[in-house]
């Protein structure tokens, strides 16, 4: 099992101007990190994920390019398929699409114009359709939301097709991963959480004649030097009210990040996205020190 470690910016990142973002991307590639993951938050300071990944693709040759995650409900599946196919082809096959339902926030949801109760059904229809558009010509589809006749998206992605990563910890989300996902990349989780809940994904996948690759189990792993930011503590309280100790899902500095990743490895996980909860003054210094731990 090969361990791969990438970096993400989260939804409140101030790494959003040309000089700072370029420095971040260059340092990731120079220090041998596996991937860059950008989150989607319309009202947040972080850059749009697809635009940011396109910029990163033009500055790098090895760095893989993922979203953590891109909201799917509310988007046209043909246009999503076209954007990801183009990114994958022009980056030399480095795209790591990861999709989600979107955050439960009225201010964010208004951007996608999909009622909260309709998001899951939209997602379940759109994702299989996107996969078909990546691999088939002349796609016919009649569903509750989408009606296509002879639809074709070109160019094809270089990967045939790209693996799709999904997140989530709720039972419905775990079953969706088993039915539709190629990999699992949850957040706000402990090694014990993922070890227990992976069984639901595997059982659901088996019921649908599918299997998740052993290399496709991952997690977003936050870390921080010093106190947890108040905004993150509030997010943990909202997302994981069952979690008694918020520090259980956060590494204390680079050493704590490594220790937490090693605990995930012990339960069979190998794909990680490190999320610094406080941004460093210098990304090159931060990432070079992280790479040495």
Secondary structure, 3 states (H helix, E strand, C coil): CCCEEEEECCCCCCCCCHHHHHHHHHHHHHCCCCEEEECCCCCCCCCCHHHHHHHHHHHCCCCEEEECCEECCCCCHHHHHHHHHHHHHHCCCCEECEEECCCCCHHHHCCCCCCHHHHHHHHHHHHHHHHHHHHCCCEEEECCCCEEEEECCCCCCCCCCCCCEECCCCHHHHHHHHHHCCEEEECCCCHHHHHHHHHHHHHHHHHCCCCCCCCCEEEEEEEECCCCCHHHHHHHHHHCCCCCCHHHHEEEHHHHHHHHHHHHHHCCCCEEEEEECCCCCCHHHHHHHHHHC
